[in-house]
Amino acid sequence: MTIHDFAHWRDVPAGLWRWPNFSPEEIACRSDGTIRVNEAALDRLQALRDRLARPIIVHSAYRSPDYNRKVGGAPRSQHLLGAAFDISMANHDPHAFEAAAREAGFTGFGYYPPQNFMHIDIGPVRKWGERFPERSSRFAEEPPRPRESLADSRTMKGGGVAGVATTGAAGVDLLQQTLADTQSAVQPLVPWLDTLRWAFLACALGGIALMIYARWDDWRKGRR
């Protein structure tokens, strides 16, 4: 078993550290930054991470003797050897995690359901604590997302504006043609109808733009 001790995690040579999903700072003592690089333990931790293919949150790894006493650790705790890790179960199913940890070579297991973490180490074969209860699902349920009613939808409102404006523009064309063909007495109104038609077309383009923006904004906010 190869072990390297450093007065601070910043002193660990870059060439020595070969565990890509973890950093010296994560493994160092939480009180003073001292670190014991236990290669065998870290190899198994990385193997566990590779098996799970999911992040592993390390609450505690190496502990200095003073810090171990401060937190009430066992006098011969594997944390003192850099051979133990307390891992959050926030993003893991405890039973699947334990099975993967055993396959990766961990032999010691401590269960802490109230604090939602599991202790794993490469010391003697043993276990303690009350096992985690079975979960109905491996992952947290997705919370319901509020959805706007169809009548209140910005997409529908934009489509409505575009539809009304397009219909209005078509009506203006028809009215203009009728006036031009049959009502010579009101010919002075025809130029104003051109302006009205362009106003309707502008509204139609604005409604289409609103629909496009609403769809993009809903997608950006995860509503669709």
N, C-alpha and C positions, 0 to 999 in steps of 0.2 A: 504494500500500500504506500503510494507516494504522496507525501504531504509537504506543503510549503507554507511557511508562516511569514506574514508581513505586518509591520506596525500600522499600516493603513492600506485600505483597498486601492488607493491611487498608486501605491508602490508596486502593484502586480505588473510584471512585464507584459506587454501586449503579445509577445511571442509565446508566452506561457498559456494564455487564456484561449481555450479551444472550444468553448461551449457557446454557440452562436445565439441561443435564445435566452441567455442569462448574462448578467454583468457582475463584476466584482462587488459593486456597491450593493446589489441585491443579496449577496451571500455573506457580506461582512457583518460584524457585530453591530447591532443597532445603537449601542451606547457610545462607542469610541472609534468605530471604523476599522478596528483590527480585523484581520481575516486569516483563516486557516484554509488553504486550498487543498481539499481532500479529493484527489483526482478520481479515485474509485467511486466516491459518492456522487460527484458531479457528472461522471460518465453515465451513471444510472439515471440521474435526474434528466439529462439531455435525452437519453433513450426513452424515458417516460414521456417527455414532451413530444418526441417524434411519433410515438405510438398514438397519443391523444390527438395530435395535430390541432391543438387548441392552446391558448395561453395558460401558463401556470403562474399564479400569484403567490409569491413566497412571503409569508408573514415573518418567519424567523429561520435563520440557517445557523451559521457559526455564532457561538456566544462565548465571550470571555468569562473566566471564572467569577469575576465580580458581578457581571451582568446576569450570569446564570443564577447566582444567589439572590440577586435583587428581584428577579421575576419568579422565584420559587421553583426553579428547575431541580431535577434530581441531582444529587452529588456526583453521580457518574453518568450524567446525561451524554448521549451521543452528540448533542449540539456542541459540547466542548471539543469534540474531535473533528468538527466540521462534517460529520457523517449523518446529520439529521436535518429535516426540513419540515416546517409547519406550513401546510398548503391550504389556501382558501378553497372552500367548496362552492363559492358563489357562482362559478361558471362551470361546475362539473356535477355529474351524478356521482355521489359518494361510492356506490357499489361498483359502477363501471370504472371509476378512478382507482379504487383499491385493486380490482382485478388487473388493470393495466400496470399498476405499481409492482404487484407481485411478479408479473411477467418480465418487468424491467429489472428485477433482482432485489427489490426492497424486501426486508425481512421483519422489521419492527413496525407496528402500527398502533397509534393511539387515536381514539375517537373523541371528538369534542363537538357534539351537535349544538349545544347552546351557543358556542362561539363560532360555529360553522367553519371549522377547519379540521384537517386531519394531519397527524404527525406520521412521518415515514422516515425510516432510517435503515442502515445496512448493518446494524448490530445483531445481537443474538435474536433468534426467532421468538417472538412474544407479541402480545397484544393486550390492550387495556382500554377501559372506558366503555360506555354504552354505544353500540353501533348506531349509525344513522338510520332513521325510519325509512321505509320504502317511499319513494316519491311516485305520484300518479303519472308524472311526465318527467323525462330527462331534462327538459328545459322549461323555463318560465313561460307561461301562456302570454301570447301577444295581447296587449291591452286593446280594447275596442277603439276604433278611430271614429270621431264624429264625422258624419257625412251630411252635406247640405242637401236639402230636398230639391227635387228636380225643378220646382217652380222658382226656388231661390238661387239656382245655379247661375254663376256668372257666365258660364258657357251658353246656357239657354237664353239668358238675357241678351248676350251679344248676338246670338242667332236670330232672336226676335227683332232686334234693331235692324239687322241686315235684311231680314225678310220684308219688314214693313217698308224700309227705304227702297228696296228693289222694286216692290210693287208700286210704290209711289212714283218712281221714275218712269216705270212702264205706263202708268196712268197719265202722266204728264205728256209723254210722247203721243198717246192716243188723243188726248185733248188738243194738243197742238196741231195735230194733223186735221182734226175735225174743224177747228177754227180756221185753219188755212184754206180748207176746201169749201166751207159752207157759210162762214160768217164773216164776210168782208168788212162789216161794220165794226168788228172788234179786232181787226188786224194789229192795232197798236199794242195789244196785250201779248202778242206772240213772242217778242224779244224777252219779256219778263218770264215767260214760261221756260225759256232756255236756262235762265238763272235758277229757276225752281228745280228743273230737272238735275242740274249739276249739284244742287244742294242735297237732293235725295241720294244721288250717287255717292257723294262724300259721306253721308250717314251710313250707307251700305258698307263702304270700305272701313269706316270706323267700327261698325258692328263686327265685321270679319276679324279685324285686328284685335278686338276685345276677346273674341272666342279663342284665337290663337294664344294670346297672353294668358287667359284663364287656364287653358290646358297645360301650358308650360309651367305656370305657377303652382298648380295642383300637383304636377309631377315632381317639381322641386321640393315641395313640402311633404311628399310621401302620401298624398291623398289618393293617388291613382296608381 
